[in-house]
Amino acid sequence: MTDPTTLLTMSGAALIGLCVLAWAALSGWRGWLELERMKFERRGGAPVEPAASPSPAARIELADLKERVRKLEAIAAGVDL
């Protein structure tokens, strides 16, 4: 395994493999960016604006969920309520 030809062949194959992986990753990244650009253009290029005011039912549900999260965090921390 200390033969210079073998070492050169193995290192060349590893370098070629690394280049192929880098090319595939770059190609995937470019494809993902193109997909995101198409999504952005499809929705008009304008940022999505949040609703003006949530309904009272949504506020109650949000408050209930926050209370549940607070209780779960207290249980995880070992605090008795």
Contacts in CASP RR format, 6 or more apart in sequence:
PFRMAT RR
TARGET T0000
AUTHOR 0000-0000-0000
METHOD contacts of the structure
MODEL  1
MTDPTTLLTMSGAALIGLCVLAWAALSGWRGWLELERMKFERRGGAPVEP
AASPSPAARIELADLKERVRKLEAIAAGVDL
1 7 0 8 1.000
54 62 0 8 1.000
71 81 0 8 1.000
74 81 0 8 1.000
END
